[in-house]
Amino acid sequence: MLRSMYSGVSGMRGFQTKLDVIGNNIANVNTVGFKGGRVMFKDILSQTVSGITAPEAGAVGGVNAKQIGLGVGIAAMDTIHTPGSAMTTNVPTDVRIDGDGFFALKETEDGPTLLSRAGNFTLDAARQLVNADGLFVLGPGGETITLDDDTEAFAISKTGQIIEKKTDGSTVNDKVIGLVNVINPAGLEKVGGNLYRMNQNSVEDVEGVEIVNPMTDGLGAIISGALEMSNVDLTAEFTEMIVAQRGFQANSRIITTSDEVLQEVVNLKR
């Protein structure tokens, strides 16, 4: 069989994967806190027809190796953690991170800490700050955030502090929305629901990850009344879709041409 046929098959598989990623990006163009992905290619095995020959000064010239490439593979599927555009909602519990860092969330007190950039939070009937799926929003140190019973109004400052106004007119600001600093955000695993799972390639210590104060630890400001939207650029995505479509089409032509060549070989015997 011709090597080009297998190269064409590998190219079609690669561009099909690229289209899958592009389709997911476009589907999540309005998802709060979503970070788009991309596919990077790499060449795979090359067959060496002849090796190099070393030169000898003034006597023999060197000859380069002759190699035939055998197709393409997927080098990486990256998550691009660039900031998304801001959308003003004027909802006090909607918050956006103006800077680095991730919100820390837990489903149960003993459950694993999950991360998110989606700040569409609400207060439940127990005055606990939770996300849309009921996961607890954590403060510095990992404690859950619960407003006092005698709080009649509250606001969230840029430092992440929740300023509570009591029924007697006094105010307290002892509760803070915490953030987590991730060394390698691209290493986080998506687990659905706008959530990420930490692993050894994203943070140094998965079990002992530190939830810190946003401003004092330089992770940015917390903007209340706004959300971070998806960072997907539709113009770029549709351009990449055209590239992927044409790449898929070109590789299918490789297979068609290789098949025609094989047909001619078969027809040599009549």
C-alpha positions in Angstrom: 0.0 0.0 0.0 1.1 3.6 -0.6 2.4 5.5 2.4 0.4 8.6 1.3 -2.8 6.8 1.9 -2.0 6.3 5.6 -0.8 9.9 5.8 -4.1 11.1 4.4 -6.0 9.0 7.0 -4.0 10.5 9.9 -4.6 14.0 8.5 -8.4 13.4 8.3 -8.5 12.1 11.9 -6.5 15.1 13.1 -8.8 17.7 11.3 -11.9 15.8 12.6 -10.6 16.3 16.1 -9.9 19.9 15.4 -13.5 20.4 14.2 -14.8 18.7 17.4 -12.9 21.2 19.5 -14.1 24.2 17.4 -17.6 23.0 17.6 -17.4 22.8 21.4 -16.0 26.4 21.5 -18.8 27.8 19.4 -21.4 25.9 21.4 -20.1 27.6 24.5 -19.8 31.1 23.1 -22.2 32.4 25.7 -21.2 30.2 28.6 -20.1 32.2 31.7 -16.4 31.8 32.5 -15.8 29.3 29.6 -12.3 29.1 28.3 -11.9 28.0 24.7 -9.6 25.2 23.5 -7.3 24.6 20.5 -5.7 21.6 18.8 -2.0 21.5 18.0 -0.5 19.0 15.5 2.8 17.3 15.2 4.4 15.0 12.6 4.7 11.4 13.6 7.1 8.7 12.4 9.4 9.2 9.4 10.8 6.4 7.4 14.5 6.8 6.7 15.4 5.7 3.2 19.1 6.4 3.6 21.1 7.9 6.4 23.6 10.7 6.4 27.3 10.5 5.4 29.8 12.5 7.3 32.0 15.0 5.3 35.7 14.9 5.2 37.4 18.3 4.7 38.8 18.6 1.2 37.9 15.0 0.3 34.2 14.0 0.6 31.1 16.1 1.0 28.4 15.2 3.5 25.1 13.9 2.4 21.8 14.5 4.2 19.4 11.8 5.2 16.5 10.9 3.0 13.3 10.5 5.1 9.6 10.1 4.2 7.0 11.4 6.7 4.2 9.0 7.6 1.5 11.4 8.7 0.3 13.7 11.5 -0.8 13.3 15.1 -2.3 15.4 17.9 0.5 17.2 19.9 -1.7 18.9 22.4 -5.3 20.0 23.2 -4.8 23.3 25.1 -7.3 25.3 27.1 -6.6 29.0 26.5 -7.0 30.9 29.8 -7.2 34.4 28.4 -9.7 36.8 30.1 -13.2 36.8 28.7 -15.3 39.9 28.1 -17.2 41.5 31.0 -21.0 41.6 31.1 -22.7 44.0 33.5 -25.7 42.4 35.3 -26.1 44.7 38.3 -26.9 41.6 40.4 -25.0 41.9 43.7 -24.1 38.3 43.9 -22.7 38.2 40.4 -18.9 38.6 40.6 -16.1 38.8 38.1 -12.4 38.3 38.7 -10.4 41.2 37.3 -7.1 39.4 37.2 -5.7 35.9 37.8 -7.0 33.3 40.1 -10.1 31.0 40.4 -13.0 30.8 42.7 -12.9 27.8 45.1 -16.0 25.7 45.4 -17.1 22.6 47.3 -20.1 20.3 47.0 -19.8 19.0 50.6 -17.7 20.0 53.6 -15.4 17.0 53.1 -15.5 17.0 49.3 -12.7 18.0 47.0 -12.0 21.7 46.2 -13.1 22.6 42.7 -12.2 25.7 40.8 -14.2 28.0 38.5 -14.1 31.4 36.8 -17.9 31.6 36.6 -19.1 34.0 39.3 -22.9 33.7 38.9 -23.5 33.1 42.6 -26.7 33.2 44.7 -27.8 33.1 48.4 -29.7 30.0 49.3 -32.4 29.8 52.0 -29.8 29.3 54.7 -28.0 32.5 53.6 -25.1 30.5 52.2 -23.2 31.8 49.2 -23.5 29.1 46.5 -23.1 28.7 42.8 -25.8 27.8 40.3 -25.5 24.1 41.1 -25.5 24.6 44.9 -21.7 24.2 45.5 -20.4 26.3 48.4 -18.3 29.3 47.7 -15.2 29.3 49.9 -13.3 32.0 51.6 -9.7 32.2 52.7 -8.8 29.2 54.7 -11.5 27.1 53.0 -14.5 28.1 55.2 -18.0 28.4 53.7 -19.5 31.9 53.4 -22.8 32.3 55.4 -24.4 35.7 56.0 -25.6 36.5 59.5 -29.3 36.2 60.4 -29.6 39.9 61.3 -28.2 41.1 58.0 -30.7 43.2 56.0 -28.4 44.2 53.1 -25.0 43.5 51.8 -22.5 44.5 49.2 -19.3 42.9 47.8 -16.2 45.2 47.6 -13.3 45.0 45.2 -11.2 43.2 47.8 -13.7 40.4 48.0 -15.1 41.5 51.4 -18.8 41.0 51.9 -20.0 44.2 53.8 -23.1 43.3 55.8 -25.5 46.0 57.1 -27.2 44.9 60.3 -30.7 45.6 61.4 -29.3 48.0 64.0 -27.4 50.0 61.4 -24.0 48.7 62.1 -21.8 47.0 59.5 -19.3 44.1 59.5 -16.9 42.8 56.8 -15.4 39.7 58.3 -16.4 37.4 55.3 -14.2 37.3 52.1 -14.6 35.5 48.8 -11.3 33.6 48.4 -9.3 32.9 45.3 -6.8 30.2 44.3 -3.6 30.9 42.5 -3.0 28.2 39.8 0.6 27.9 38.5 -0.4 26.2 35.3 -4.1 26.9 34.4 -3.8 24.9 31.2 -3.1 21.8 33.3 -6.6 22.0 35.0 -9.1 19.2 34.1 -12.6 20.3 33.0 -15.2 18.3 34.8 -18.4 20.1 33.5 -20.6 22.7 35.1 -17.9 25.4 34.5 -15.7 23.6 37.0 -12.1 22.5 37.0 -10.3 19.8 38.9 -6.7 20.4 40.2 -4.0 17.9 39.5 -0.2 17.6 40.0 0.5 19.5 36.7 -1.6 22.5 37.6 -0.7 23.2 41.3 2.2 22.0 43.6 0.0 20.5 46.3 -3.5 19.3 45.3 -4.6 18.4 48.8 -3.1 21.5 50.5 -4.0 24.1 48.0 -4.2 27.6 49.6 -7.3 29.7 49.3 -6.2 33.3 49.7 -7.5 36.9 50.0 -7.8 38.3 46.5 -6.2 41.8 46.9 -3.6 41.1 49.5 -2.1 38.2 47.5 -2.1 40.0 44.2 -4.7 37.9 42.4 -6.8 40.8 41.2 -10.0 42.6 42.1 -13.5 41.1 42.7 -16.0 43.1 40.6 -19.6 42.8 41.9 -22.6 43.2 39.5 -20.7 41.7 36.5 -19.8 38.4 35.0 -16.8 37.1 33.0 -18.2 35.7 29.7 -16.6 33.2 27.4 -13.3 34.1 25.8 -14.3 32.4 22.5 -13.8 34.7 19.4 -16.4 33.7 16.8 -14.4 35.3 14.0 -11.3 33.2 14.8 -13.3 30.1 15.3 -15.1 30.3 12.0 -11.8 31.0 10.3 -10.3 27.9 11.9 -13.4 25.9 10.9 -12.7 26.8 7.2 -9.1 25.8 7.6 -10.0 22.5 9.2 -12.7 21.8 6.5 -10.2 22.5 3.7 -7.5 20.5 5.5 -9.9 17.5 5.8 -10.9 17.9 2.2 -7.3 18.0 1.0 -6.4 14.9 3.0 -9.4 13.1 1.5 -8.0 14.0 -1.9 -4.7 12.3 -1.0 -6.6 9.1 -0.3 -8.6 9.4 -3.6 -5.4 10.0 -5.6 -3.6 7.1 -3.9 -6.6 4.9 -4.7 -6.4 5.9 -8.3 -2.7 5.1 -8.4 -3.3 1.7 -6.9 -6.1 1.1 -9.5 -3.6 1.8 -12.2 -1.2 -0.7 -10.7 -3.9 -3.4 -10.5 -4.8 -2.7 -14.2 -1.2 -3.5 -15.3 -2.3 -7.2 -15.2 -5.0 -7.7 -17.8 
